[in-house]
Amino acid sequence: MTTKTTVAIDQEIRKKLKKLASVLDISQGEVIKQALNIFEKSLLSQIGEKRQLIKKSFAEEIDINKILKEATQKVWARDPECKEIQEKLQIGPETIDDFIISYWNSGLG
């Protein structure tokens, strides 16, 4: 849907707009549309980069692996059976199905 509108621009911008429309053989509206699309992509890219930097700096401050290891040690201290099962799962060459049948009372073996 096309809508006509009035926008106040200075002479220099008006000349550039007319020149680009002429060179590209498109309407002035199309020049504005394409320019806005390029600007929008650029702006969204900049915002994304800033978010990544914030996430990266936040992640650097928090050592997630250290937190997970500490939590695991606390759980294992309270539940040695859980520790035994998890360690077997981590180092055992068998499949989870074999493990369940071998170590848990599943009624299947």
C-alpha positions in Angstrom: 0.0 0.0 0.0 1.4 3.3 -1.0 0.9 6.4 1.1 1.9 9.9 0.2 3.5 12.0 2.9 5.5 15.1 3.3 8.9 15.1 5.0 11.0 18.1 5.6 14.6 17.6 4.3 17.3 20.1 3.5 18.4 20.9 0.0 21.5 18.8 0.1 19.6 15.6 1.0 16.9 16.4 -1.6 19.6 16.6 -4.3 21.2 13.4 -3.2 17.8 11.7 -3.2 16.9 12.9 -6.7 20.4 12.0 -8.0 20.3 8.4 -6.6 16.8 7.9 -7.9 17.9 9.0 -11.3 21.1 7.0 -11.4 19.4 3.8 -10.1 16.3 4.5 -12.3 14.0 4.0 -9.3 11.6 6.2 -7.4 12.6 8.5 -4.6 10.4 6.5 -2.3 12.3 3.3 -3.3 15.6 5.0 -2.6 14.3 5.9 0.9 13.0 2.4 1.4 16.3 0.8 0.5 18.3 3.3 2.6 16.0 2.5 5.6 16.5 -1.2 5.1 20.3 -0.8 5.0 20.2 1.5 8.1 17.9 -1.0 10.0 20.2 -3.9 9.3 23.2 -1.9 10.4 21.5 -0.8 13.5 20.3 -4.3 14.4 23.8 -5.7 13.8 25.3 -3.1 16.1 22.8 -3.9 18.8 23.5 -7.6 18.4 27.3 -7.0 18.7 26.7 -5.0 21.9 24.6 -7.8 23.4 27.3 -10.3 22.6 29.9 -8.2 24.3 27.8 -7.9 27.3 27.1 -11.6 27.4 30.8 -12.4 26.9 31.9 -10.1 29.7 29.2 -11.5 32.0 30.2 -15.0 31.2 33.9 -14.2 31.8 33.0 -12.9 35.3 31.2 -16.1 36.2 33.1 -19.4 35.9 30.1 -21.7 35.1 32.2 -24.9 35.1 33.5 -24.1 38.6 30.0 -23.5 39.8 28.8 -26.8 38.3 31.7 -28.8 39.8 31.1 -27.3 43.2 27.4 -28.1 43.0 28.2 -31.7 41.9 30.6 -32.2 44.8 27.9 -31.0 47.3 25.3 -33.3 45.8 27.7 -36.2 45.9 28.6 -35.5 49.5 25.0 -35.8 50.5 24.2 -38.8 48.2 27.1 -41.2 47.7 24.9 -43.6 45.7 24.1 -40.8 43.2 27.9 -40.2 42.9 28.5 -43.9 42.2 25.8 -44.0 39.5 26.9 -40.8 37.8 30.6 -41.8 37.8 29.7 -45.2 36.2 27.6 -43.4 33.6 30.5 -41.0 32.8 33.2 -43.6 32.4 31.3 -46.8 31.5 31.5 -48.0 27.9 28.0 -49.6 28.1 24.8 -48.0 26.8 22.3 -46.5 29.2 19.9 -49.4 28.6 22.7 -51.9 29.7 23.5 -49.7 32.7 19.8 -49.6 33.8 19.4 -53.4 33.5 22.8 -54.1 35.3 22.6 -51.6 38.2 19.0 -50.7 38.8 16.2 -52.9 40.0 14.2 -52.4 36.8 12.5 -55.9 36.8 14.1 -56.6 33.4 17.2 -58.5 34.3 
